[in-house]
Amino acid sequence: MISQHLEFGTLSPEPGIVASIDGGARGNPGPAGYGVRIEQADGTLVEEFCESIGVATNNVAEYRALLAALEWARAHGHRAVHVRSDSLLLVQQMRGNYKVKHPGLKPLYAAARLLAHDIGRVTFEHVGRALNAHADRLANAAMDAPLRGSSKFKGES
């Protein structure tokens, strides 16, 4: 059953925040990480951050990015979030169009649904990789972080 608190569509976001997310793994599974860029609806940067998550699959990293974005939004009191992702699987699963079959994704999906419910209004948009360049850059930085001896990066405007 689709929660009434999730609104699905690709319309422009209402005033609120936009979270561009990306996750990846080198090797799939392999060294993985995610990146999140939070913007105001007008595109003004609010915050960006990334984290290395150890060995995981691309899809797990994508969900970890979503969870980090939603946790950030909830912690900062946002009631409307528009999520942009280049993961068609994640977007379609969160919209309720695809079933979550992989046992490793089920708890991440459930946690994302609960967070979205807590926030209130969460919409999802699938975007091409070119339109997700900032989040991709952050995810790549996270995947490379263990080589630099760190696991997290946080930047703000």
WOSULNOR-V571086 format. One record per run of one state. SS is the DSSP state (H for helix, E for strand, C for the rest). FROM is the first residue (numbers start at 1). LEN is the number of residues. If there is no record, write none. Layout:
ss/from/len
SS/FROM/LEN
SS/FROM/LEN
This chain:
ss/from/len
C/1/5
E/6/1
C/7/10
E/17/10
C/27/3
E/30/11
C/41/4
E/45/12
C/57/1
H/58/18
C/76/4
E/80/6
C/86/2
H/88/8
C/96/7
H/103/17
C/120/1
E/121/6
C/127/2
H/129/20
C/149/3
E/152/5
C/157/1
